[in-house]
Amino acid sequence: MRRGATLDLVLTNKERLVKNMNLKGSLGCNDHEMVEFKILRVVRKAHSKLATLDFRRADFGLFRDLLGRVP
């Protein structure tokens, strides 16, 4: 096993996308080692599908009439 020659290469399409890179030990009887790192991502703003009713436009007279018809 060779020691002292380390090549860690992680390719990304954005700057500052990867952080906390660490070598985590050997992968068996060769000179390959596991590389652990964090991938940072942007948290997108959640779009709520909750509808808000506009009660200023409601026709409560019609609602009252419809409820009055229920026996």
Buried (B, 14 or more C-beta within 10 A) or exposed (E): EEEEEEEEEEEEEEEEBBEEEEEEEEEEEEEEBEEEEEEEEEEEEEEEEEEEEEEEEEEEEEEEEEEEEEE
